[in-house]
Amino acid sequence: MKTRLLRADAPGAVTEAAKALTRGEVVAFPTDTVYGVAAVRGREEALFIAKGRPEDRPIPVLLSDASQLETSGIVTPSARALAGRFWPGPLTIVVAVPGRGTVGFRVPASDLARRLIAASGGELPVTSANLSGRPDARTAEEVIAQLDGRIALVLDGGRTPGGVPSTVVDCTGPEARILREGAISAREIRAAIQSAA
């Protein structure tokens, strides 16, 4: 399989990429940090195969809108406060989801990403578009260099900002726990939770 490259500003590009996803194909697209690679729910194994990613590493889910968190899992007051303060943006909030264990959710600060997610059902399992252990991809060409023939389509939206990954906060219990400090500092996280209390 040869990976197709599709310019994001081409007419119908987002619709075409969403159709590829709903057919069960794997698609890469730019987010507010790096390029991500996505598959619809139930096809997550295709992401592990494409990346050579260990299967014990969970894949976060990107949402098209912050309001979807309320229907996605068990939302604690801290999760609600953090989503209200930092979404869209580089914050992954881990909540308990009945029947699925714990899941990390994020709303990216990228209009293109949110439009694609919305056109694909409102949520997409997404991980970085690179071979496991290799550098993150910040351009469509860098995605092709690593994943050509492993994924169906790359939606080319230009160079992404790159930089620091999202901060990950576990909001499954009564007290929020920072699992990874990234673009949003621990101090900012604590301040947001305290101000909402």
Secondary structure, 3 states (H helix, E strand, C coil): CCCEEEECCCCCHHHHHHHHHHCCCCEEEECCCCEEEECCCCCHHHHHHHHCCCCCCCCCEEECCHHHHHHHCECCHHHHHHHHHHCCCCEEEEEEECCCEEEEEECCCCHHHHHHHHHCCCEEEEEECCCCCCCCCCCHHHHHHHHCCCCCEEEECCCCCCCCCCEEEECCCCCCEEEECCCCCHHHHHHHHHHHC
